[in-house]
Amino acid sequence: MKSVVKSIRFPKTILEDIHPIMEKNNLNFTEFVIEAIKTYIRVLNYTDGIKKSFGAWENGAHPELKKGVNSYIRNMRKSRNI
């Protein structure tokens, strides 16, 4: 992967907070920042997916759950002798 050098200013308190984490996980500063950004991107993508999928569930498409999930699971377990 091609890399690019960027200059970022960090508050001293953040650097003090991450130093023990970097030592504990045997990471250098660059590795730590890259992993943190990857994690943040995953969270943003997940959150975006949740927002976009809101309203996708339609009760009419799942009549078996009309009496509630607990009732549905109870009936499934009874029918399977679980």
Buried (B, 14 or more C-beta within 10 A) or exposed (E): EEEEEEEEEEEEEEEEEBEEEBEEEEBEEEEBBEEEEEEEEEEEEEEEEEEEEEEEEEEEEEEEBEEEEEEBEEEEEEEEEE
